[in-house]
Amino acid sequence: MHLDWTALGQVAAVSIGATVAVVVVFALGVLGLARLEGARALRGGTFALGLTQAALCFFACAAVVAYGIYLIVPQFH
């Protein structure tokens, strides 16, 4: 049995990189929600930036999850 260690290392590196990227994007979405709540607490602060940031980040996370499900389920191909 022969293992291609280079390919295994590449798959591991890409998996770790993608996981870290999704976690960072999700954390930025939570930061956007925190900004939204902070603006509401100040009564008069604008909360459009926080809401937009949160929406875009959570949409990106949902798109990554949907793409992963697309890749896993063979009926979608």
Backbone torsions as a table, in degrees:
resi	resn	phi	psi	omega
1	MET	NA	131.7	-177.8
2	HIS	-117.7	130.3	176.7
3	LEU	-108.9	134.8	175.1
4	ASP	-88.8	93.0	-174.3
5	TRP	-65.7	-30.4	178.3
6	THR	-65.4	-45.2	178.8
7	ALA	-65.1	-39.2	177.9
8	LEU	-63.1	-40.8	177.4
9	GLY	-64.8	-38.9	178.2
10	GLN	-65.4	-42.8	178.6
11	VAL	-63.6	-42.2	178.9
12	ALA	-63.8	-43.2	-179.2
13	ALA	-64.7	-43.5	179.6
14	VAL	-66.4	-39.6	178.9
15	SER	-63.2	-45.1	179.2
16	ILE	-65.4	-42.6	179.0
17	GLY	-62.5	-43.2	179.3
18	ALA	-66.2	-39.4	179.0
19	THR	-63.5	-45.4	178.9
20	VAL	-63.6	-40.1	179.9
21	ALA	-63.3	-43.2	-180.0
22	VAL	-66.3	-39.6	178.7
23	VAL	-64.9	-40.7	178.8
24	VAL	-65.1	-43.3	178.9
25	VAL	-63.6	-41.1	177.9
26	PHE	-63.7	-41.3	178.6
27	ALA	-63.4	-37.2	176.2
28	LEU	-66.3	-33.1	174.9
29	GLY	-65.4	-41.3	177.2
30	VAL	-65.7	-37.6	176.1
31	LEU	-61.8	-39.8	176.6
32	GLY	-62.1	-40.2	176.2
33	LEU	-65.0	-36.5	177.6
34	ALA	-65.4	-39.6	176.5
35	ARG	-64.2	-38.1	178.0
36	LEU	-61.5	-47.0	179.0
37	GLU	-66.5	-36.1	177.2
38	GLY	-64.6	-39.8	178.5
39	ALA	-68.2	-36.0	177.8
40	ARG	-69.0	-33.8	-179.8
41	ALA	-69.6	-30.9	-179.7
42	LEU	-77.4	-12.7	179.5
43	ARG	51.3	85.7	179.7
44	GLY	128.0	-15.1	176.9
45	GLY	-75.3	151.1	179.8
46	THR	-80.2	137.3	-178.3
47	PHE	-118.8	11.7	-179.1
48	ALA	-66.2	-38.9	-179.0
49	LEU	-65.1	-45.7	179.4
50	GLY	-64.2	-40.2	179.4
51	LEU	-67.3	-42.0	178.7
52	THR	-65.4	-43.3	179.0
53	GLN	-61.1	-47.6	-179.6
54	ALA	-62.9	-43.5	-178.4
55	ALA	-64.2	-45.3	179.9
56	LEU	-64.6	-42.2	-179.6
57	CYS	-66.6	-43.6	179.7
58	PHE	-69.9	-32.6	175.0
59	PHE	-64.8	-40.5	178.0
60	ALA	-63.6	-41.7	177.5
61	CYS	-64.2	-41.7	178.8
62	ALA	-65.5	-35.8	177.8
63	ALA	-66.1	-39.0	177.5
64	VAL	-64.8	-42.3	178.6
65	VAL	-64.9	-43.4	179.1
66	ALA	-63.2	-39.1	178.0
67	TYR	-66.1	-39.5	176.8
68	GLY	-62.6	-41.9	177.3
69	ILE	-65.4	-39.0	177.1
70	TYR	-59.7	-41.6	-179.5
71	LEU	-70.5	-30.5	-176.2
72	ILE	-81.6	-42.0	-173.6
73	VAL	-85.1	116.7	-175.2
74	PRO	-72.0	-20.8	179.7
75	GLN	-68.2	-18.2	-178.9
76	PHE	-83.1	-8.3	-176.6
77	HIS	-87.7	NA	NA
